[in-house]
């Protein structure tokens, strides 16, 4: 069972470098497709998908239809 984090500030303080990189891309670009995130981050598609899934579990990003992502 996943529990909601009490505040996103707590989540953001304990980010891994790849998570921080992807969050910064989303802050800069806004609603962004996974292909653009891969290109901008220079990370492989499987790594980006894994990081995005973790960020979804932490309720930091939201996946929209078409593998488009946005910050919550």
N, CA, C and O atoms as a printed pandas DataFrame, in Angstrom:
     atom_number atom_name residue_name chain_id  residue_number  x_coord  y_coord  z_coord
0              1         N          UNK        A               1    0.842   -1.180    0.000
1              2        CA          UNK        A               1    0.000    0.000    0.000
2              3         C          UNK        A               1    0.886    1.241    0.000
3              4         O          UNK        A               1    1.807    1.363    0.808
4              5         N          UNK        A               2    0.597    2.145   -0.904
5              6        CA          UNK        A               2    1.347    3.387   -0.971
6              7         C          UNK        A               2    0.657    4.440   -0.125
7              8         O          UNK        A               2   -0.563    4.594   -0.177
8              9         N          UNK        A               3    1.426    5.146    0.635
9             10        CA          UNK        A               3    0.878    6.207    1.463
10            11         C          UNK        A               3    1.266    7.552    0.882
11            12         O          UNK        A               3    2.382    7.732    0.394
12            13         N          UNK        A               4    0.354    8.478    0.936
13            14        CA          UNK        A               4    0.645    9.827    0.482
14            15         C          UNK        A               4    1.687   10.450    1.401
15            16         O          UNK        A               4    1.631   10.290    2.621
16            17         N          UNK        A               5    2.624   11.152    0.812
17            18        CA          UNK        A               5    3.606   11.871    1.613
18            19         C          UNK        A               5    2.950   13.103    2.209
19            20         O          UNK        A               5    2.144   13.752    1.543
20            21         N          UNK        A               6    3.275   13.436    3.442
21            22        CA          UNK        A               6    2.619   14.569    4.087
22            23         C          UNK        A               6    2.881   15.894    3.388
23            24         O          UNK        A               6    2.031   16.785    3.413
24            25         N          UNK        A               7    4.037   16.035    2.768
25            26        CA          UNK        A               7    4.295   17.268    2.020
26            27         C          UNK        A               7    5.272   16.993    0.906
27            28         O          UNK        A               7    6.191   16.187    1.051
28            29         N          UNK        A               8    5.070   17.666   -0.203
29            30        CA          UNK        A               8    5.977   17.458   -1.330
30            31         C          UNK        A               8    7.349   18.047   -1.034
31            32         O          UNK        A               8    8.330   17.648   -1.661
32            33         N          UNK        A               9    7.444   18.973   -0.107
33            34        CA          UNK        A               9    8.742   19.538    0.256
34            35         C          UNK        A               9    9.652   18.457    0.822
35            36         O          UNK        A               9   10.852   18.455    0.547
36            37         N          UNK        A              10    9.105   17.548    1.601
37            38        CA          UNK        A              10    9.896   16.450    2.142
38            39         C          UNK        A              10   10.404   15.557    1.023
39            40         O          UNK        A              10   11.540   15.086    1.072
40            41         N          UNK        A              11    9.575   15.319    0.019
41            42        CA          UNK        A              11    9.963   14.487   -1.119
42            43         C          UNK        A              11   11.093   15.150   -1.893
43            44         O          UNK        A              11   12.073   14.499   -2.251
44            45         N          UNK        A              12   10.956   16.420   -2.144
45            46        CA          UNK        A              12   11.916   17.116   -2.980
46            47         C          UNK        A              12   13.288   17.233   -2.328
47            48         O          UNK        A              12   14.294   17.382   -3.022
48            49         N          UNK        A              13   13.338   17.168   -1.004
49            50        CA          UNK        A              13   14.625   17.292   -0.339
50            51         C          UNK        A              13   15.445   16.007   -0.413
51            52         O          UNK        A              13   16.656   16.034   -0.191
52            53         N          UNK        A              14   14.804   14.890   -0.722
53            54        CA          UNK        A              14   15.517   13.610   -0.746
54            55         C          UNK        A              14   15.581   13.006   -2.145
55            56         O          UNK        A              14   15.557   11.784   -2.296
56            57         N          UNK        A              15   15.661   13.854   -3.166
57            58        CA          UNK        A              15   15.681   13.374   -4.547
58            59         C          UNK        A              15   17.036   12.813   -4.936
59            60         O          UNK        A              15   18.080   13.281   -4.482
60            61         N          UNK        A              16   16.994   11.810   -5.777
61            62        CA          UNK        A              16   18.207   11.292   -6.397
62            63         C          UNK        A              16   18.587   12.217   -7.553
63            64         O          UNK        A              16   17.730   12.945   -8.055
64            65         N          UNK        A              17   19.842   12.207   -7.984
65            66        CA          UNK        A              17   20.266   13.112   -9.071
66            67         C          UNK        A              17   19.436   12.978  -10.348
67            68         O          UNK        A              17   19.099   13.988  -10.965
68            69         N          UNK        A              18   19.100   11.751  -10.758
69            70        CA          UNK        A              18   18.293   11.577  -11.968
70            71         C          UNK        A              18   16.882   12.123  -11.774
71            72         O          UNK        A              18   16.302   12.689  -12.701
72            73         N          UNK        A              19   16.330   11.959  -10.580
73            74        CA          UNK        A              19   15.006   12.500  -10.295
74            75         C          UNK        A              19   15.023   14.023  -10.357
75            76         O          UNK        A              19   14.126   14.642  -10.929
76            77         N          UNK        A              20   16.037   14.606   -9.771
77            78        CA          UNK        A              20   16.167   16.066   -9.780
78            79         C          UNK        A              20   16.313   16.591  -11.214
79            80         O          UNK        A              20   15.722   17.609  -11.575
80            81         N          UNK        A              21   17.099   15.891  -12.014
81            82        CA          UNK        A              21   17.290   16.277  -13.412
82            83         C          UNK        A              21   15.964   16.283  -14.164
83            84         O          UNK        A              21   15.658   17.239  -14.876
84            85         N          UNK        A              22   15.187   15.236  -14.010
85            86        CA          UNK        A              22   13.911   15.134  -14.719
86            87         C          UNK        A              22   12.915   16.169  -14.200
87            88         O          UNK        A              22   12.171   16.750  -14.990
88            89         N          UNK        A              23   12.884   16.406  -12.912
89            90        CA          UNK        A              23   12.000   17.434  -12.358
90            91         C          UNK        A              23   12.372   18.804  -12.904
91            92         O          UNK        A              23   11.490   19.598  -13.234
92            93         N          UNK        A              24   13.663   19.091  -13.003
93            94        CA          UNK        A              24   14.087   20.380  -13.555
94            95         C          UNK        A              24   13.672   20.529  -15.018
95            96         O          UNK        A              24   13.304   21.621  -15.451
96            97         N          UNK        A              25   13.729   19.447  -15.771
97            98        CA          UNK        A              25   13.270   19.487  -17.171
98            99         C          UNK        A              25   11.778   19.787  -17.215
99           100         O          UNK        A              25   11.334   20.603  -18.023
100          101         N          UNK        A              26   11.003   19.138  -16.355
101          102        CA          UNK        A              26    9.566   19.385  -16.329
102          103         C          UNK        A              26    9.241   20.789  -15.853
103          104         O          UNK        A              26    8.279   21.389  -16.332
104          105         N          UNK        A              27   10.019   21.327  -14.921
105          106        CA          UNK        A              27    9.816   22.710  -14.483
106          107         C          UNK        A              27   10.048   23.676  -15.639
107          108         O          UNK        A              27    9.299   24.635  -15.825
108          109         N          UNK        A              28   11.090   23.408  -16.407
109          110        CA          UNK        A              28   11.455   24.287  -17.516
110          111         C          UNK        A              28   10.475   24.174  -18.678
111          112         O          UNK        A              28   10.075   25.188  -19.250
112          113         N          UNK        A              29   10.086   22.952  -19.032
113          114        CA          UNK        A              29    9.288   22.709  -20.239
114          115         C          UNK        A              29    7.787   22.651  -19.977
115          116         O          UNK        A              29    6.994   22.850  -20.896
116          117         N          UNK        A              30    7.390   22.384  -18.745
117          118        CA          UNK        A              30    5.964   22.178  -18.477
118          119         C          UNK        A              30    5.551   20.780  -18.885
119          120         O          UNK        A              30    6.314   19.831  -18.710
120          121         N          UNK        A              31    4.352   20.643  -19.427
121          122        CA          UNK        A              31    3.841   19.346  -19.865
122          123         C          UNK        A              31    4.740   18.841  -20.994
123          124         O          UNK        A              31    4.887   19.500  -22.024
124          125         N          UNK        A              32    5.341   17.661  -20.789
125          126        CA          UNK        A              32    6.392   17.192  -21.697
126          127         C          UNK        A              32    6.266   15.696  -21.943
127          128         O          UNK        A              32    5.944   14.928  -21.037
128          129         N          UNK        A              33    6.524   15.297  -23.180
129          130        CA          UNK        A              33    6.511   13.895  -23.551
130          131         C          UNK        A              33    7.782   13.192  -23.104
131          132         O          UNK        A              33    8.820   13.819  -22.896
132          133         N          UNK        A              34    7.678   11.884  -22.962
133          134        CA          UNK        A              34    8.814   11.095  -22.495
134          135         C          UNK        A              34    9.996   11.172  -23.462
135          136         O          UNK        A              34   11.147   11.119  -23.029
136          137         N          UNK        A              35    9.729   11.296  -24.767
137          138        CA          UNK        A              35   10.817   11.394  -25.749
138          139         C          UNK        A              35   11.649   12.653  -25.534
139          140         O          UNK        A              35   12.875   12.618  -25.634
140          141         N          UNK        A              36   10.987   13.749  -25.241
141          142        CA          UNK        A              36   11.690   15.011  -24.984
142          143         C          UNK        A              36   12.493   14.901  -23.690
143          144         O          UNK        A              36   13.620   15.390  -23.613
144          145         N          UNK        A              37   11.917   14.265  -22.681
145          146        CA          UNK        A              37   12.627   14.085  -21.411
146          147         C          UNK        A              37   13.886   13.253  -21.632
147          148         O          UNK        A              37   14.943   13.572  -21.087
148          149         N          UNK        A              38   13.781   12.193  -22.427
149          150        CA          UNK        A              38   14.948   11.357  -22.739
150          151         C          UNK        A              38   16.013   12.176  -23.446
151          152         O          UNK        A              38   17.194   12.090  -23.109
152          153         N          UNK        A              39   15.605   12.959  -24.413
153          154        CA          UNK        A              39   16.543   13.760  -25.190
154          155         C          UNK        A              39   17.230   14.815  -24.325
155          156         O          UNK        A              39   18.448   14.980  -24.382
156          157         N          UNK        A              40   16.444   15.517  -23.536
157          158        CA          UNK        A              40   16.990   16.590  -22.700
158          159         C          UNK        A              40   17.884   16.054  -21.576
159          160         O          UNK        A              40   18.890   16.672  -21.226
160          161         N          UNK        A              41   17.512   14.909  -21.020
161          162        CA          UNK        A              41   18.264   14.367  -19.878
162          163         C          UNK        A              41   19.471   13.547  -20.313
163          164         O          UNK        A              41   20.398   13.327  -19.534
164          165         N          UNK        A              42   19.450   13.091  -21.581
165          166        CA          UNK        A              42   20.482   12.193  -22.103
166          167         C          UNK        A              42   20.540   10.873  -21.337
167          168         O          UNK        A              42   21.590   10.238  -21.236
168          169         N          UNK        A              43   19.388   10.479  -20.801
169          170        CA          UNK        A              43   19.243    9.186  -20.143
170          171         C          UNK        A              43   18.486    8.265  -21.090
171          172         O          UNK        A              43   17.721    8.733  -21.933
172          173         N          UNK        A              44   18.693    6.974  -20.958
173          174        CA          UNK        A              44   17.992    6.007  -21.793
174          175         C          UNK        A              44   16.509    5.940  -21.467
175          176         O          UNK        A              44   16.099    6.289  -20.360
176          177         N          UNK        A              45   15.702    5.494  -22.425
177          178        CA          UNK        A              45   14.254    5.429  -22.211
178          179         C          UNK        A              45   13.837    4.576  -21.011
179          180         O          UNK        A              45   12.899    4.933  -20.299
180          181         N          UNK        A              46   14.519    3.459  -20.782
181          182        CA          UNK        A              46   14.143    2.614  -19.643
182          183         C          UNK        A              46   14.466    3.297  -18.314
183          184         O          UNK        A              46   13.711    3.164  -17.351
184          185         N          UNK        A              47   15.571    4.017  -18.258
185          186        CA          UNK        A              47   15.941    4.744  -17.046
186          187         C          UNK        A              47   14.951    5.876  -16.780
187          188         O          UNK        A              47   14.505    6.066  -15.649
188          189         N          UNK        A              48   14.609    6.626  -17.829
189          190        CA          UNK        A              48   13.652    7.727  -17.678
190          191         C          UNK        A              48   12.297    7.181  -17.222
191          192         O          UNK        A              48   11.672    7.747  -16.325
192          193         N          UNK        A              49   11.842    6.088  -17.835
193          194        CA          UNK        A              49   10.557    5.493  -17.453
194          195         C          UNK        A              49   10.573    5.054  -15.997
195          196         O          UNK        A              49    9.590    5.240  -15.279
196          197         N          UNK        A              50   11.675    4.478  -15.562
197          198        CA          UNK        A              50   11.808    4.029  -14.182
198          199         C          UNK        A              50   11.762    5.210  -13.205
199          200         O          UNK        A              50   11.064    5.166  -12.192
200          201         N          UNK        A              51   12.510    6.255  -13.525
201          202        CA          UNK        A              51   12.536    7.436  -12.656
202          203         C          UNK        A              51   11.156    8.091  -12.619
203          204         O          UNK        A              51   10.688    8.486  -11.551
204          205         N          UNK        A              52   10.505    8.207  -13.775
205          206        CA          UNK        A              52    9.175    8.806  -13.816
206          207         C          UNK        A              52    8.171    7.992  -13.012
207          208         O          UNK        A              52    7.306    8.559  -12.344
208          209         N          UNK        A              53    8.277    6.677  -13.071
209          210        CA          UNK        A              53    7.377    5.827  -12.287
210          211         C          UNK        A              53    7.579    6.065  -10.792
211          212         O          UNK        A              53    6.610    6.173  -10.040
212          213         N          UNK        A              54    8.828    6.146  -10.369
213          214        CA          UNK        A              54    9.105    6.441   -8.959
214          215         C          UNK        A              54    8.543    7.796   -8.559
215          216         O          UNK        A              54    7.979    7.943   -7.475
216          217         N          UNK        A              55    8.696    8.787   -9.433
217          218        CA          UNK        A              55    8.164   10.121   -9.146
218          219         C          UNK        A              55    6.634   10.118   -9.108
219          220         O          UNK        A              55    6.026   10.884   -8.361
220          221         N          UNK        A              56    6.022    9.257   -9.912
221          222        CA          UNK        A              56    4.562    9.103   -9.856
222          223         C          UNK        A              56    4.151    8.510   -8.513
223          224         O          UNK        A              56    3.197    8.976   -7.890
224          225         N          UNK        A              57    4.876    7.471   -8.064
225          226        CA          UNK        A              57    4.570    6.853   -6.776
226          227         C          UNK        A              57    4.699    7.867   -5.636
227          228         O          UNK        A              57    3.954    7.815   -4.658
228          229         N          UNK        A              58    5.643    8.779   -5.775
229          230        CA          UNK        A              58    5.853    9.810   -4.759
230          231         C          UNK        A              58    4.914   10.995   -4.944
231          232         O          UNK        A              58    4.964   11.957   -4.178
232          233         N          UNK        A              59    4.059   10.927   -5.958
233          234        CA          UNK        A              59    3.070   11.955   -6.277
234          235         C          UNK        A              59    3.706   13.309   -6.553
235          236         O          UNK        A              59    3.215   14.352   -6.123
236          237         N          UNK        A              60    4.823   13.259   -7.289
237          238        CA          UNK        A              60    5.508   14.472   -7.705
238          239         C          UNK        A              60    5.176   14.791   -9.159
239          240         O          UNK        A              60    5.064   15.959   -9.532
240          241         N          UNK        A              61    5.017   13.750   -9.981
241          242        CA          UNK        A              61    4.614   13.930  -11.371
242          243         C          UNK        A              61    3.347   13.134  -11.645
243          244         O          UNK        A              61    3.002   12.203  -10.918
244          245         N          UNK        A              62    2.670   13.528  -12.709
245          246        CA          UNK        A              62    1.460   12.834  -13.140
246          247         C          UNK        A              62    1.631   12.452  -14.594
247          248         O          UNK        A              62    2.090   13.255  -15.406
248          249         N          UNK        A              63    1.264   11.227  -14.922
249          250        CA          UNK        A              63    1.309   10.749  -16.299
250          251         C          UNK        A              63   -0.042   11.022  -16.947
251          252         O          UNK        A              63   -1.087   10.630  -16.429
252          253         N          UNK        A              64    0.000   11.694  -18.078
253          254        CA          UNK        A              64   -1.195   11.988  -18.854
254          255         C          UNK        A              64   -1.226   11.044  -20.051
255          256         O          UNK        A              64   -0.207   10.432  -20.371
256          257         N          UNK        A              65   -2.366   10.912  -20.717
257          258        CA          UNK        A              65   -2.422   10.032  -21.892
258          259         C          UNK        A              65   -1.356   10.385  -22.932
259          260         O          UNK        A              65   -1.073   11.559  -23.171
260          261         N          UNK        A              66   -0.774    9.359  -23.543
261          262        CA          UNK        A              66    0.240    9.566  -24.567
262          263         C          UNK        A              66    1.649    9.691  -24.016
263          264         O          UNK        A              66    2.534   10.238  -24.673
264          265         N          UNK        A              67    1.856    9.177  -22.796
265          266        CA          UNK        A              67    3.165    9.263  -22.141
266          267         C          UNK        A              67    3.663   10.708  -22.036
267          268         O          UNK        A              67    4.830   11.009  -22.287
268          269         N          UNK        A              68    2.740   11.577  -21.660
269          270        CA          UNK        A              68    3.028   12.981  -21.407
270          271         C          UNK        A              68    3.055   13.149  -19.898
271          272         O          UNK        A              68    2.213   12.594  -19.192
272          273         N          UNK        A              69    4.015   13.909  -19.406
273          274        CA          UNK        A              69    4.189   14.064  -17.958
274          275         C          UNK        A              69    4.118   15.522  -17.554
275          276         O          UNK        A              69    4.468   16.424  -18.314
276          277         N          UNK        A              70    3.648   15.724  -16.318
277          278        CA          UNK        A              70    3.522   17.062  -15.761
278          279         C          UNK        A              70    3.789   16.980  -14.264
279          280         O          UNK        A              70    3.532   15.956  -13.632
280          281         N          UNK        A              71    4.301   18.058  -13.713
281          282        CA          UNK        A              71    4.481   18.115  -12.273
282          283         C          UNK        A              71    3.123   18.269  -11.603
283          284         O          UNK        A              71    2.233   18.932  -12.137
284          285         N          UNK        A              72    2.964   17.658  -10.440
285          286        CA          UNK        A              72    1.698   17.745   -9.696
286          287         C          UNK        A              72    1.609   19.090   -9.031
287          288         O          UNK        A              72    0.624   19.379   -8.351
